[in-house]
């Protein structure tokens, strides 16, 4: 979790150390168990395309964390992957990174 998200959630908790951060009056458990409806509503209000789905965030997360850390093991751990092949499906090819690496190594 980024520091920015941590601060937002901490502010939302309003100093409480117990209870649900996202309570739900309709849920038997007392909290949201699925945010798909909220995501769809926010997407529509923002005028974003319908092919942008909540699962896209998972791909974005894996790609950004690997790009910024270079640590595939950490990405795998945080995404719950046991197999490198599975983790690599979330990575977008960054050809500029490859080119920069080649240029640095006199290859």
N, CA, C and O atoms as CSV, one atom per row, in Angstrom:
chain,resi,resn,atom,element,x,y,z
A,1,UNK,N,N,0.853,-1.166,0.000
A,1,UNK,CA,C,0.000,0.000,0.000
A,1,UNK,C,C,0.902,1.232,0.000
A,1,UNK,O,O,1.866,1.321,0.759
A,2,UNK,N,N,0.568,2.154,-0.851
A,2,UNK,CA,C,1.370,3.373,-0.916
A,2,UNK,C,C,1.110,4.245,0.313
A,2,UNK,O,O,0.091,4.104,0.988
A,3,UNK,N,N,2.044,5.138,0.585
A,3,UNK,CA,C,1.872,6.074,1.704
A,3,UNK,C,C,0.625,6.931,1.499
A,3,UNK,O,O,-0.091,7.228,2.455
A,4,UNK,N,N,0.363,7.332,0.244
A,4,UNK,CA,C,-0.800,8.162,-0.056
A,4,UNK,C,C,-2.094,7.435,0.293
A,4,UNK,O,O,-2.982,8.012,0.920
A,5,UNK,N,N,-2.203,6.169,-0.112
A,5,UNK,CA,C,-3.410,5.393,0.195
A,5,UNK,C,C,-3.516,5.157,1.698
A,5,UNK,O,O,-4.606,5.234,2.266
A,6,UNK,N,N,-2.399,4.872,2.336
A,6,UNK,CA,C,-2.402,4.668,3.776
A,6,UNK,C,C,-2.947,5.904,4.495
A,6,UNK,O,O,-3.769,5.787,5.403
A,7,UNK,N,N,-2.487,7.084,4.085
A,7,UNK,CA,C,-2.951,8.323,4.716
A,7,UNK,C,C,-4.446,8.545,4.461
A,7,UNK,O,O,-5.170,8.971,5.360
A,8,UNK,N,N,-4.904,8.261,3.249
A,8,UNK,CA,C,-6.330,8.409,2.946
A,8,UNK,C,C,-7.176,7.489,3.818
A,8,UNK,O,O,-8.206,7.904,4.350
A,9,UNK,N,N,-6.744,6.250,3.962
A,9,UNK,CA,C,-7.495,5.298,4.783
A,9,UNK,C,C,-7.435,5.672,6.264
A,9,UNK,O,O,-8.416,5.526,6.993
A,10,UNK,N,N,-6.274,6.153,6.694
A,10,UNK,CA,C,-6.140,6.582,8.086
A,10,UNK,C,C,-7.080,7.752,8.373
A,10,UNK,O,O,-7.721,7.797,9.423
A,11,UNK,N,N,-7.155,8.683,7.446
A,11,UNK,CA,C,-8.071,9.817,7.609
A,11,UNK,C,C,-9.525,9.358,7.614
A,11,UNK,O,O,-10.348,9.880,8.366
A,12,UNK,N,N,-9.829,8.382,6.774
A,12,UNK,CA,C,-11.204,7.862,6.715
A,12,UNK,C,C,-11.591,7.185,8.027
A,12,UNK,O,O,-12.751,7.233,8.436
A,13,UNK,N,N,-10.617,6.555,8.685
A,13,UNK,CA,C,-10.919,5.851,9.937
A,13,UNK,C,C,-11.239,6.818,11.067
A,13,UNK,O,O,-11.832,6.429,12.074
A,14,UNK,N,N,-10.848,8.076,10.900
A,14,UNK,CA,C,-11.161,9.125,11.875
A,14,UNK,C,C,-10.711,8.751,13.285
A,14,UNK,O,O,-11.403,9.045,14.260
A,15,UNK,N,N,-9.550,8.102,13.390
A,15,UNK,CA,C,-8.985,7.766,14.689
A,15,UNK,C,C,-9.529,6.499,15.326
A,15,UNK,O,O,-9.057,6.101,16.392
A,16,UNK,N,N,-10.525,5.844,14.694
A,16,UNK,CA,C,-11.072,4.609,15.254
A,16,UNK,C,C,-10.059,3.485,15.097
A,16,UNK,O,O,-9.345,3.419,14.096
A,17,UNK,N,N,-9.999,2.612,16.077
A,17,UNK,CA,C,-9.102,1.455,15.969
A,17,UNK,C,C,-9.880,0.157,15.802
A,17,UNK,O,O,-9.281,-0.914,15.693
A,18,UNK,N,N,-11.213,0.241,15.781
A,18,UNK,CA,C,-12.059,-0.935,15.594
A,18,UNK,C,C,-13.207,-0.592,14.663
A,18,UNK,O,O,-13.517,0.578,14.433
A,19,UNK,N,N,-13.831,-1.631,14.132
A,19,UNK,CA,C,-14.985,-1.441,13.267
A,19,UNK,C,C,-14.603,-1.453,11.806
A,19,UNK,O,O,-13.424,-1.520,11.456
A,20,UNK,N,N,-15.624,-1.386,10.949
A,20,UNK,CA,C,-15.405,-1.463,9.510
A,20,UNK,C,C,-15.055,-0.096,8.944
A,20,UNK,O,O,-15.630,0.919,9.336
A,21,UNK,N,N,-14.122,-0.086,8.036
A,21,UNK,CA,C,-13.740,1.144,7.354
A,21,UNK,C,C,-14.755,1.495,6.260
A,21,UNK,O,O,-14.993,2.669,5.975
A,22,UNK,N,N,-15.350,0.457,5.650
A,22,UNK,CA,C,-16.361,0.631,4.619
A,22,UNK,C,C,-17.607,-0.154,5.028
A,22,UNK,O,O,-17.858,-1.233,4.492
A,23,UNK,N,N,-18.392,0.379,5.974
A,23,UNK,CA,C,-19.568,-0.346,6.442
A,23,UNK,C,C,-20.654,-0.411,5.372
A,23,UNK,O,O,-20.735,0.443,4.488
A,24,UNK,N,N,-21.477,-1.438,5.476
A,24,UNK,CA,C,-22.594,-1.605,4.553
A,24,UNK,C,C,-23.835,-1.963,5.344
A,24,UNK,O,O,-23.816,-2.881,6.163
A,25,UNK,N,N,-24.909,-1.239,5.098
A,25,UNK,CA,C,-26.160,-1.525,5.796
A,25,UNK,C,C,-26.856,-2.751,5.210
A,25,UNK,O,O,-27.652,-3.396,5.892
A,26,UNK,N,N,-26.561,-3.077,3.949
A,26,UNK,CA,C,-27.237,-4.188,3.277
A,26,UNK,C,C,-26.542,-5.529,3.454
A,26,UNK,O,O,-27.160,-6.570,3.233
A,27,UNK,N,N,-25.285,-5.531,3.845
A,27,UNK,CA,C,-24.525,-6.769,3.947
A,27,UNK,C,C,-24.731,-7.446,5.299
A,27,UNK,O,O,-24.780,-6.775,6.330
A,28,UNK,N,N,-24.851,-8.757,5.295
A,28,UNK,CA,C,-24.980,-9.505,6.554
A,28,UNK,C,C,-23.717,-9.371,7.400
A,28,UNK,O,O,-23.781,-9.360,8.629
A,29,UNK,N,N,-22.577,-9.271,6.732
A,29,UNK,CA,C,-21.315,-9.171,7.459
A,29,UNK,C,C,-21.091,-7.783,8.049
A,29,UNK,O,O,-20.266,-7.617,8.947
A,30,UNK,N,N,-21.821,-6.788,7.550
A,30,UNK,CA,C,-21.681,-5.433,8.063
A,30,UNK,C,C,-20.689,-4.569,7.312
A,30,UNK,O,O,-20.489,-3.405,7.660
A,31,UNK,N,N,-20.057,-5.133,6.271
A,31,UNK,CA,C,-19.091,-4.355,5.491
A,31,UNK,C,C,-19.177,-4.756,4.028
A,31,UNK,O,O,-19.750,-5.791,3.688
A,32,UNK,N,N,-18.600,-3.924,3.164
A,32,UNK,CA,C,-18.573,-4.241,1.743
A,32,UNK,C,C,-17.721,-5.474,1.520
A,32,UNK,O,O,-16.617,-5.580,2.056
A,33,UNK,N,N,-18.229,-6.401,0.734
A,33,UNK,CA,C,-17.445,-7.580,0.370
A,33,UNK,C,C,-17.108,-7.559,-1.110
A,33,UNK,O,O,-16.328,-8.386,-1.583
A,34,UNK,N,N,-17.692,-6.617,-1.847
A,34,UNK,CA,C,-17.472,-6.526,-3.272
A,34,UNK,C,C,-17.620,-5.061,-3.668
A,34,UNK,O,O,-18.604,-4.411,-3.314
A,35,UNK,N,N,-16.645,-4.549,-4.399
A,35,UNK,CA,C,-16.710,-3.131,-4.784
A,35,UNK,C,C,-17.022,-2.948,-6.266
A,35,UNK,O,O,-16.901,-1.845,-6.798
A,36,UNK,N,N,-17.424,-4.033,-6.932
A,36,UNK,CA,C,-17.673,-3.960,-8.374
A,36,UNK,C,C,-18.736,-2.930,-8.723
A,36,UNK,O,O,-18.568,-2.182,-9.686
A,37,UNK,N,N,-19.822,-2.874,-7.968
A,37,UNK,CA,C,-20.887,-1.907,-8.269
A,37,UNK,C,C,-20.401,-0.474,-8.093
A,37,UNK,O,O,-20.711,0.397,-8.906
A,38,UNK,N,N,-19.644,-0.232,-7.036
A,38,UNK,CA,C,-19.111,1.108,-6.797
A,38,UNK,C,C,-18.136,1.503,-7.914
A,38,UNK,O,O,-18.114,2.654,-8.351
A,39,UNK,N,N,-17.332,0.535,-8.368
A,39,UNK,CA,C,-16.388,0.814,-9.451
A,39,UNK,C,C,-17.134,1.172,-10.729
A,39,UNK,O,O,-16.795,2.151,-11.392
A,40,UNK,N,N,-18.157,0.378,-11.080
A,40,UNK,CA,C,-18.938,0.655,-12.295
A,40,UNK,C,C,-19.577,2.037,-12.227
A,40,UNK,O,O,-19.569,2.776,-13.212
A,41,UNK,N,N,-20.119,2.382,-11.089
A,41,UNK,CA,C,-20.750,3.689,-10.923
A,41,UNK,C,C,-19.724,4.816,-11.083
A,41,UNK,O,O,-19.991,5.806,-11.764
A,42,UNK,N,N,-18.568,4.669,-10.464
A,42,UNK,CA,C,-17.511,5.685,-10.571
A,42,UNK,C,C,-17.011,5.789,-12.008
A,42,UNK,O,O,-16.750,6.888,-12.497
A,43,UNK,N,N,-16.876,4.649,-12.687
A,43,UNK,CA,C,-16.415,4.644,-14.079
A,43,UNK,C,C,-17.397,5.407,-14.957
A,43,UNK,O,O,-16.991,6.205,-15.802
A,44,UNK,N,N,-18.683,5.162,-14.757
A,44,UNK,CA,C,-19.695,5.850,-15.559
A,44,UNK,C,C,-19.701,7.349,-15.280
A,44,UNK,O,O,-19.787,8.152,-16.210
A,45,UNK,N,N,-19.610,7.732,-14.004
A,45,UNK,CA,C,-19.596,9.158,-13.647
A,45,UNK,C,C,-18.380,9.863,-14.239
A,45,UNK,O,O,-18.453,11.036,-14.607
A,46,UNK,N,N,-17.252,9.134,-14.331
A,46,UNK,CA,C,-16.021,9.721,-14.873
A,46,UNK,C,C,-15.991,9.688,-16.396
A,46,UNK,O,O,-15.103,10.273,-17.016
A,47,UNK,N,N,-16.980,8.991,-17.009
A,47,UNK,CA,C,-17.022,8.915,-18.463
A,47,UNK,C,C,-15.942,8.021,-19.046
A,47,UNK,O,O,-15.514,8.222,-20.183
A,48,UNK,N,N,-15.501,7.040,-18.279
A,48,UNK,CA,C,-14.454,6.130,-18.741
A,48,UNK,C,C,-15.065,5.004,-19.577
A,48,UNK,O,O,-16.246,4.694,-19.426
A,49,UNK,N,N,-14.275,4.395,-20.452
A,49,UNK,CA,C,-14.811,3.347,-21.329
A,49,UNK,C,C,-15.250,2.103,-20.552
A,49,UNK,O,O,-14.696,1.785,-19.500
A,50,UNK,N,N,-16.251,1.410,-21.088
A,50,UNK,CA,C,-16.805,0.227,-20.427
A,50,UNK,C,C,-15.834,-0.951,-20.408
A,50,UNK,O,O,-15.990,-1.866,-19.598
A,51,UNK,N,N,-14.832,-0.938,-21.293
A,51,UNK,CA,C,-13.872,-2.047,-21.259
A,51,UNK,C,C,-12.823,-1.861,-20.162
A,51,UNK,O,O,-11.976,-2.733,-19.963
A,52,UNK,N,N,-12.872,-0.733,-19.449
A,52,UNK,CA,C,-12.030,-0.551,-18.273
A,52,UNK,C,C,-12.738,-1.226,-17.103
A,52,UNK,O,O,-13.760,-0.740,-16.617
A,53,UNK,N,N,-12.187,-2.341,-16.663
A,53,UNK,CA,C,-12.808,-3.108,-15.585
A,53,UNK,C,C,-11.905,-3.070,-14.354
A,53,UNK,O,O,-10.717,-2.760,-14.444
A,54,UNK,N,N,-12.484,-3.386,-13.231
A,54,UNK,CA,C,-11.742,-3.339,-11.974
A,54,UNK,C,C,-10.487,-4.196,-12.022
A,54,UNK,O,O,-9.468,-3.841,-11.430
A,55,UNK,N,N,-10.556,-5.319,-12.723
A,55,UNK,CA,C,-9.408,-6.225,-12.792
A,55,UNK,C,C,-8.206,-5.573,-13.478
A,55,UNK,O,O,-7.072,-6.008,-13.281
A,56,UNK,N,N,-8.447,-4.530,-14.282
A,56,UNK,CA,C,-7.344,-3.809,-14.922
A,56,UNK,C,C,-6.371,-3.266,-13.871
A,56,UNK,O,O,-5.174,-3.150,-14.135
A,57,UNK,N,N,-6.879,-2.939,-12.695
A,57,UNK,CA,C,-6.022,-2.394,-11.637
A,57,UNK,C,C,-4.969,-3.405,-11.210
A,57,UNK,O,O,-3.853,-3.026,-10.856
A,58,UNK,N,N,-5.314,-4.687,-11.242
A,58,UNK,CA,C,-4.352,-5.727,-10.868
A,58,UNK,C,C,-3.181,-5.753,-11.858
A,58,UNK,O,O,-2.021,-5.863,-11.459
A,59,UNK,N,N,-3.498,-5.650,-13.139
A,59,UNK,CA,C,-2.442,-5.616,-14.150
A,59,UNK,C,C,-1.585,-4.371,-13.988
A,59,UNK,O,O,-0.359,-4.435,-14.075
A,60,UNK,N,N,-2.232,-3.248,-13.755
A,60,UNK,CA,C,-1.509,-1.997,-13.579
A,60,UNK,C,C,-0.592,-2.074,-12.362
A,60,UNK,O,O,0.556,-1.630,-12.408
A,61,UNK,N,N,-1.112,-2.646,-11.270
A,61,UNK,CA,C,-0.316,-2.783,-10.054
A,61,UNK,C,C,0.941,-3.614,-10.330
A,61,UNK,O,O,2.052,-3.182,-10.024
A,62,UNK,N,N,0.764,-4.791,-10.899
A,62,UNK,CA,C,1.913,-5.660,-11.159
A,62,UNK,C,C,2.941,-5.001,-12.054
A,62,UNK,O,O,4.143,-5.109,-11.811
A,63,UNK,N,N,2.476,-4.325,-13.080
A,63,UNK,CA,C,3.374,-3.660,-14.022
A,63,UNK,C,C,4.137,-2.526,-13.347
A,63,UNK,O,O,5.356,-2.422,-13.491
A,64,UNK,N,N,3.426,-1.679,-12.612
A,64,UNK,CA,C,4.081,-0.526,-11.971
A,64,UNK,C,C,5.069,-0.943,-10.883
A,64,UNK,O,O,6.167,-0.394,-10.788
A,65,UNK,N,N,4.673,-1.911,-10.071
A,65,UNK,CA,C,5.567,-2.313,-8.983
A,65,UNK,C,C,6.834,-2.955,-9.535
A,65,UNK,O,O,7.929,-2.686,-9.040
A,66,UNK,N,N,6.699,-3.801,-10.556
A,66,UNK,CA,C,7.907,-4.401,-11.134
A,66,UNK,C,C,8.778,-3.341,-11.793
A,66,UNK,O,O,9.999,-3.355,-11.641
A,67,UNK,N,N,8.162,-2.434,-12.516
A,67,UNK,CA,C,8.930,-1.378,-13.194
A,67,UNK,C,C,9.675,-0.514,-12.183
A,67,UNK,O,O,10.834,-0.164,-12.403
A,68,UNK,N,N,9.021,-0.171,-11.083
A,68,UNK,CA,C,9.624,0.740,-10.112
A,68,UNK,C,C,10.576,0.066,-9.133
A,68,UNK,O,O,11.451,0.722,-8.569
A,69,UNK,N,N,10.414,-1.244,-8.926
A,69,UNK,CA,C,11.291,-1.932,-7.968
A,69,UNK,C,C,12.266,-2.889,-8.627
A,69,UNK,O,O,13.350,-3.135,-8.099
A,70,UNK,N,N,11.890,-3.431,-9.775
A,70,UNK,CA,C,12.719,-4.450,-10.410
A,70,UNK,C,C,12.731,-5.755,-9.620
A,70,UNK,O,O,13.570,-6.622,-9.867
A,71,UNK,N,N,11.818,-5.898,-8.683
A,71,UNK,CA,C,11.820,-7.047,-7.775
A,71,UNK,C,C,10.628,-7.959,-8.076
A,71,UNK,O,O,9.540,-7.784,-7.526
A,72,UNK,N,N,10.855,-8.937,-8.962
A,72,UNK,CA,C,9.780,-9.843,-9.347
A,72,UNK,C,C,9.299,-10.677,-8.169
A,72,UNK,O,O,8.107,-10.968,-8.069
A,73,UNK,N,N,10.198,-11.064,-7.282
A,73,UNK,CA,C,9.803,-11.865,-6.111
A,73,UNK,C,C,8.809,-11.093,-5.240
A,73,UNK,O,O,7.842,-11.675,-4.748
A,74,UNK,N,N,9.031,-9.805,-5.045
A,74,UNK,CA,C,8.114,-8.995,-4.234
A,74,UNK,C,C,6.765,-8.877,-4.923
A,74,UNK,O,O,5.724,-8.956,-4.271
A,75,UNK,N,N,6.778,-8.690,-6.229
A,75,UNK,CA,C,5.527,-8.595,-6.981
A,75,UNK,C,C,4.760,-9.909,-6.847
A,75,UNK,O,O,3.555,-9.906,-6.595
A,76,UNK,N,N,5.449,-11.014,-7.014
A,76,UNK,CA,C,4.805,-12.332,-6.912
A,76,UNK,C,C,4.195,-12.528,-5.530
A,76,UNK,O,O,3.068,-13.010,-5.410
A,77,UNK,N,N,4.919,-12.164,-4.508
A,77,UNK,CA,C,4.432,-12.332,-3.136
A,77,UNK,C,C,3.181,-11.502,-2.887
A,77,UNK,O,O,2.205,-11.997,-2.323
A,78,UNK,N,N,3.210,-10.240,-3.307
A,78,UNK,CA,C,2.071,-9.371,-3.027
A,78,UNK,C,C,0.854,-9.702,-3.885
A,78,UNK,O,O,-0.275,-9.386,-3.509
A,79,UNK,N,N,1.077,-10.338,-5.034
A,79,UNK,CA,C,-0.042,-10.710,-5.897
A,79,UNK,C,C,-0.497,-12.152,-5.663
A,79,UNK,O,O,-1.496,-12.593,-6.232
A,80,UNK,N,N,0.241,-12.880,-4.824
A,80,UNK,CA,C,-0.142,-14.253,-4.510
A,80,UNK,C,C,0.238,-15.266,-5.573
A,80,UNK,O,O,-0.378,-16.329,-5.663
A,81,UNK,N,N,1.240,-14.955,-6.377
A,81,UNK,CA,C,1.670,-15.878,-7.419
A,81,UNK,C,C,2.767,-16.814,-6.917
A,81,UNK,O,O,3.662,-16.400,-6.180
A,82,UNK,N,N,2.686,-18.059,-7.320
A,82,UNK,CA,C,3.721,-19.041,-6.983
A,82,UNK,C,C,4.593,-19.337,-8.203
A,82,UNK,O,O,5.720,-19.813,-8.064
A,83,UNK,N,N,4.077,-19.058,-9.381
A,83,UNK,CA,C,4.752,-19.394,-10.629
A,83,UNK,C,C,5.165,-18.117,-11.366
A,83,UNK,O,O,4.363,-17.198,-11.532
A,84,UNK,N,N,6.420,-18.074,-11.803
A,84,UNK,CA,C,6.928,-16.905,-12.525
A,84,UNK,C,C,6.126,-16.675,-13.809
A,84,UNK,O,O,5.869,-15.529,-14.180
A,85,UNK,N,N,5.735,-17.745,-14.480
A,85,UNK,CA,C,4.968,-17.595,-15.723
A,85,UNK,C,C,3.660,-16.842,-15.471
A,85,UNK,O,O,3.255,-16.003,-16.276
A,86,UNK,N,N,3.015,-17.141,-14.370
A,86,UNK,CA,C,1.766,-16.451,-14.038
A,86,UNK,C,C,2.037,-14.977,-13.772
A,86,UNK,O,O,1.319,-14.110,-14.271
A,87,UNK,N,N,3.063,-14.694,-12.994
A,87,UNK,CA,C,3.389,-13.301,-12.662
A,87,UNK,C,C,3.751,-12.510,-13.911
A,87,UNK,O,O,3.401,-11.335,-14.023
A,88,UNK,N,N,4.437,-13.131,-14.834
A,88,UNK,CA,C,4.884,-12.419,-16.025
A,88,UNK,C,C,3.725,-12.048,-16.951
A,88,UNK,O,O,3.883,-11.171,-17.801
A,89,UNK,N,N,2.575,-12.689,-16.809
A,89,UNK,CA,C,1.411,-12.325,-17.619
A,89,UNK,C,C,0.925,-10.920,-17.282
A,89,UNK,O,O,0.231,-10.293,-18.082
A,90,UNK,N,N,1.280,-10.432,-16.117
A,90,UNK,CA,C,0.853,-9.105,-15.692
A,90,UNK,C,C,1.834,-8.019,-16.106
A,90,UNK,O,O,1.581,-6.836,-15.878
A,91,UNK,N,N,2.936,-8.402,-16.703
A,91,UNK,CA,C,3.958,-7.430,-17.035
A,91,UNK,C,C,3.832,-6.993,-18.481
A,91,UNK,O,O,3.719,-7.822,-19.385
A,92,UNK,N,N,3.852,-5.694,-18.691
A,92,UNK,CA,C,3.830,-5.162,-20.038
A,92,UNK,C,C,5.269,-4.979,-20.501
A,92,UNK,O,O,6.119,-4.551,-19.720
A,93,UNK,N,N,5.548,-5.294,-21.745
A,93,UNK,CA,C,6.939,-5.160,-22.214
A,93,UNK,C,C,7.386,-3.700,-22.206
A,93,UNK,O,O,6.697,-2.827,-22.732
A,94,UNK,N,N,8.507,-3.456,-21.625
A,94,UNK,CA,C,9.082,-2.113,-21.557
A,94,UNK,C,C,10.357,-2.114,-22.391
A,94,UNK,O,O,11.454,-2.285,-21.861
A,95,UNK,N,N,10.207,-1.922,-23.691
A,95,UNK,CA,C,11.347,-2.018,-24.593
A,95,UNK,C,C,12.395,-0.944,-24.332
A,95,UNK,O,O,13.580,-1.158,-24.588
A,96,UNK,N,N,11.968,0.205,-23.828
A,96,UNK,CA,C,12.939,1.266,-23.540
A,96,UNK,C,C,13.897,0.845,-22.422
A,96,UNK,O,O,15.070,1.220,-22.436
A,97,UNK,N,N,13.404,0.074,-21.463
A,97,UNK,CA,C,14.261,-0.411,-20.381
A,97,UNK,C,C,15.301,-1.367,-20.937
A,97,UNK,O,O,16.467,-1.315,-20.545
A,98,UNK,N,N,14.889,-2.238,-21.846
A,98,UNK,CA,C,15.818,-3.185,-22.476
A,98,UNK,C,C,16.865,-2.417,-23.276
A,98,UNK,O,O,18.056,-2.715,-23.189
A,99,UNK,N,N,16.429,-1.436,-24.050
A,99,UNK,CA,C,17.359,-0.644,-24.860
A,99,UNK,C,C,18.369,0.083,-23.966
A,99,UNK,O,O,19.560,0.112,-24.275
A,100,UNK,N,N,17.901,0.664,-22.868
A,100,UNK,CA,C,18.810,1.372,-21.960
A,100,UNK,C,C,19.817,0.403,-21.358
A,100,UNK,O,O,20.994,0.738,-21.229
A,101,UNK,N,N,19.371,-0.797,-20.988
A,101,UNK,CA,C,20.286,-1.798,-20.435
A,101,UNK,C,C,21.337,-2.226,-21.449
A,101,UNK,O,O,22.503,-2.412,-21.101
A,102,UNK,N,N,20.927,-2.380,-22.693
A,102,UNK,CA,C,21.886,-2.742,-23.739
A,102,UNK,C,C,22.887,-1.622,-23.957
A,102,UNK,O,O,24.081,-1.878,-24.112
A,103,UNK,N,N,22.415,-0.393,-23.971
A,103,UNK,CA,C,23.302,0.746,-24.190
A,103,UNK,C,C,24.317,0.916,-23.071
A,103,UNK,O,O,25.446,1.338,-23.325
A,104,UNK,N,N,23.938,0.595,-21.830
A,104,UNK,CA,C,24.846,0.740,-20.695
A,104,UNK,C,C,25.942,-0.320,-20.699
A,104,UNK,O,O,27.044,-0.071,-20.211
A,105,UNK,N,N,25.655,-1.477,-21.234
A,105,UNK,CA,C,26.599,-2.585,-21.125
A,105,UNK,C,C,27.533,-2.756,-22.293
A,105,UNK,O,O,28.205,-3.784,-22.382
A,106,UNK,N,N,27.610,-1.788,-23.204
A,106,UNK,CA,C,28.465,-1.884,-24.367
A,106,UNK,C,C,28.220,-3.160,-25.159
A,106,UNK,O,O,29.164,-3.768,-25.665
A,107,UNK,N,N,26.977,-3.566,-25.270
A,107,UNK,CA,C,26.650,-4.807,-25.992
A,107,UNK,C,C,26.429,-4.554,-27.454
A,107,UNK,O,O,26.146,-5.487,-28.206
